Amino acid sequence: MQGVGEVKVFVNYSQSSEVVAMYNENTKTSNTEENDTSGGTRKIQETDSQKDIIYQEENGEKVPITQKVINPKVERGYYNSKRG
């Protein structure tokens, strides 16, 4: 901008950025149905899950693989300028 001297810009973020790692996820489910001698029935469902971060090696160091980066949200911003 021509004729503008000093400019100050202020930006407020409502949150910081977030890095989401890539995971290897395993889930196992088992269902069991039991009948007792008095005619009652019992149903059991068991779920076992395991979630592990996936790493890659860079320069001899294990680094998590990034699935996505969620950028911060701009809450508000304004600028102040002085004529130069």
N, C-alpha and C positions, 0 to 999 in steps of 0.2 A: 504494500500500500504506500503510495507516494505521499509524502508530507507528514507521515506519522513517525514520531520519535520513539519513545520507549513504550513497549507493549508488555503487559503482564496477563497471563492466561491461568485461570484456576479451574481445575476439574476435580469434582468429588465423585468417588466411586462408592457404591452401596455394598460392594464385597470385593475381595481380591480374586485373581484368576485361580482356576482349579484344574489340576492335571488328573485325568482319569487313566489309570493303568489298565493294561490288557490282562485278563484272567483266564486261567484254564479251570473250568468248573465241571465237577463230576457230581451227579446226584443219583442215589440208589433208593428205590422205594420197594418195600415188601408189605404184602397184605396177608393176614392170617385170620381165619374164621374157625372158632372152636365151639363145639356143642357139648353141653354137659348132660348128665343122666336125667336131670329133672326138666329137660326141654329148653333150657336157657341157651342163648347164643351170645358169643362174645366176638366182636370184630376188632382186630388190632391192625393199625397201619403205622409202619415205621419208615421214616425218611432220614437218610444220611447224606449230607452234602459236604463237599470239600471245595474250597476256592483258593487257588494259588496264583500269585502274581507271576507273569511270564517275564523272564529276564533275557537280555542279550549281553554279549561280552564286547566291550569297547576298550581298547588299550589295556587289556588285562583286568578290567573292572566290570563287575556285574551291574547293569543299568536296567531298570524296568522299562518295558516297551510301552509307549504311550498310545492309548487308543484315541483319545481326543483331549483338547485343551478348551476349557470353557472360559472365555474372556470375561473380564470384569464388566459389570454393568455401570454405565455412567448415570449418576444420580442427578447431577446438575453441573453446569459450567458457566463461567462468565469471563469477560476480558475487560481490561482497563487500559486505555491508551492515552498518551500525551502527545500533543502536537509538537512536532520537531521543527 
